[in-house]
Amino acid sequence: MNWKEEYKPLLWISGFFILAYFMPLENPRFTESVMAALDLTRWYAQEHVLLCLVPAFFIAGVIAVFVSQAAVIKYFGAGTKKWISYAVASVSGTILAVCSCTILPLFSSIHKRGAGLGPGIAFLYSGPAINILAIILTARILGWKLGLARVIGAVVFSVIIGLLMHLIYRKEEAEKAAAQLSMPEEEEERPLWKTAAHFFILVFILIFATLAKPDSLDGVWAFLFEWKWILTAGFGLLLGWSLISIIKIKPLYVALAGGTVLISYFLAPHTALIPFSTGVVALTILLSTANDEAQLWMNESWGFAKDILPLLGAGVLVAGFLLGMPGGKQGIIPAHWISDLVGGNSVFANFFASVSGAFMYFATLTEVPILQGLIHSGMGQGPALALLLAGPALSLPNMLVIRGVLGTQKTVVYVSLVVVMATISGLIYGSLF
């Protein structure tokens, strides 16, 4: 037996054994923390996975398959007009749907091909910061104000940080201006309006399916909430049209899938989750057995789900155990510890949240349940935004890779700008809300 190859499994087994052996089940605080973790996990499964995350995975799959990354990256060149390159770079995260790990090889490639430092940095920051899945979950779980602030902050951040990096290293950028980024034009297989139509049909299904009950019974939101499932069904019909006309799936197969959803509705007319779940299963089977492009869409969607859901589940469990269930059981960490460090809206609280977020590693979407637990334990709104703006875009592993591309000095400058900007943004947001 080669013990050099077996020491890692041995350490895992030993660690689990020690944890199980000394587990303080007789401690009421420990058992309450375990129950809080399970409560929070059940709540996420019931309220957010099916209606929120599953449609978002299909949307992310559409982005990965039907939107050409090269078509976005080609606008980052040093010779491109600044307003074009920064505008594209600052919103590319919603199009590319990448995480802090996926963005690194893309950034490295465009940097080596001659992309301007400013647009490249804007792309590097905005990519994971405004990941469409993270934005949807942030607004859904933490509220639309924090979700909107995250979007605005990330877009503004990316432009300002990119411009500052360009200004600081303007001599190097002037020397590199001759090396323009050039990528071959790609022939689009379908008109842009068809891709956009298919994308937004799925987006509206997600929006209406997750529409929360408003506080007031009057107004537009109350009207939309009352008709949310009718509107969802309407966009479901449009999705059937899109599958036939745009994705080129045989009409008979789409009709069979739609008929299955309709039958499930008549069998359970008072439970919208039944036909919605049936629709998800039917779409999954349909895409898995249709043409190559449809199967590629399904594979990409499943790839997102496979990579994200285990990490998200682990993040929810850890957040519940450490920080407790909002409005329910307490976690293992006393709430006053959190409120003492990041409570209120002081400069220290925002700076501490920014630095902590910058060096911590957040797997995609795990920052949302963790932040929810922190807010429940007393974290201020300003520090919460500061952590959201510094955390997902940076981590210690991320910094090490960036250093290999840009060098130590530029990496330090970039990280410092992110921390300072996140601190300032947290202070402003905390004073407003």
Buried (B, 14 or more C-beta within 10 A) or exposed (E): EEEEEEEEEEEEEEEEEEEEEEEEEEEEEBBBBBBBBBBBBEBBEEBBBBBBBBBBBBBBBBBBBBBBBEBBBBBBBBEBEBEEBBBBBBBBBBBBBBBBBBBBEBBBEBBEBBBBBBBBBBBBBBBBBBBBBBBBBBBBBBBEBBBEBBBEBBBBBBBBBBBBBBEBBEEEBEEBEEEBBEBEEEEEEEEEEBBEBBBBBBBBBBBBBBBEEBEEEEEEBBEBBBBBBEBBBBBBEBBBBBBBEBBEBEEEBBEEBBEBBBEBBEEBEEEBEBBBBBBBEBBBBBBEEBEEBBBBBBBBBBBBBEBBBEBBBBBBBBBBBBBBBBEBBBBBBEBEEBBEBBBBBBEEBBBBBBBBBBBBBBBBBBBBBBBBBBBBBBBBBBBBBBBBBBBBBBBEEBBEBBBEBBEEEBBEBBBEBBBBBBBBBBBBBBEEB
